[in-house]
Amino acid sequence: MPLSRTANLDGLRMHYLIEGDGPLLVLLHGWPQTSHCWRRIIPELAGRYTVVAPDLRGYGLTDKPTTGYDKRTMAADIRALARSLGHTTLTLAGHDRGARVAHRYALDHPAEVERFVVMDIIPTREMWRRYDMTTGLALGTWHWTFHLQPDLPERLAGADVRGYLGYFFEKWTVRRAELDIEEYVKAFSRPGALRAGFDDYRASFPHDAEHDDADWEAGRRLEMPVLALWGSAGLPSKVPVLDIWRDYAHDVTGAEIPDCGHFLAEERPDVVLAHLRDFLA
């Protein structure tokens, strides 16, 4: 059973779950979830690793400041957490927005990241490049541009948090009953939580885009082994996931998770764990 802890990272109080002993494995959740999404993954890996699942800046029980949602700052939060726990190297696994934070961490500090697992995304830069109707990405990620708008998403979603989040939990899943939706509705009903989640998206321009383009133009690619997993009914299934990631990393393997939507760790934890064990070994 993971323990619930809070670290003070230069004024940011970050909540995290921790279990196990050994090399550090950090699991980063996406939107609209929290560290709770890893509850079926953590115990199975804690026999070999110190498994840490934080609530990202602005999410869950972590503080919700009004700044710092660019992925470089959010990655620095995770790096500070790792160091507070006595680790200078780690393996990163991220889903959705958390995978984008992990990708930035791996680009900014490649010598510190031993392995990188990315779940149900392609690189952010590639998402914007392919944002059109022919790939299906534009229709499937309409919420990206909606969440970029100032003030409006909070006002509309705030009127019915359950209804707004419920739309995504219904549309993005194959095994909806496996998700703990009540936990996420509670989390995003907290003061500042909706705004912080939307700020995560709003950081896409100019900050995240500038950082991603600069790395691409400088020829920076991921050097550590990368495992890409995606759901058979998830949005990345519409594009050549492995081919795309191989443009951004030198050593990429991966697999499609059958009978699964976007929320891999909750919908098919057994299959995800099998892939993680093989890759981490």
RAFEN-V588972 format. One record per helix or strand of 2 or more residues. SS is the DSSP state (helix for helix, strand for strand). FROM is the first residue (numbers start at 1). LEN is the number of residues. If there is no record, write none. Layout:
# RAFEN-V588972
ss->[SS | SS]
from->[FROM | FROM]
len->[LEN | LEN]
This chain:
# RAFEN-V588972
ss->[strand | strand | strand | helix | strand | helix | strand | helix | helix | strand | helix | helix | helix | helix | helix | helix | helix | helix | helix | strand | helix | helix | strand | helix | helix]
from->[3 | 12 | 23 | 35 | 49 | 71 | 90 | 97 | 110 | 113 | 124 | 137 | 142 | 152 | 161 | 176 | 181 | 193 | 204 | 225 | 235 | 241 | 252 | 264 | 269]
len->[7 | 8 | 6 | 11 | 6 | 14 | 6 | 12 | 3 | 7 | 6 | 4 | 7 | 7 | 11 | 3 | 8 | 10 | 14 | 7 | 4 | 5 | 6 | 4 | 12]
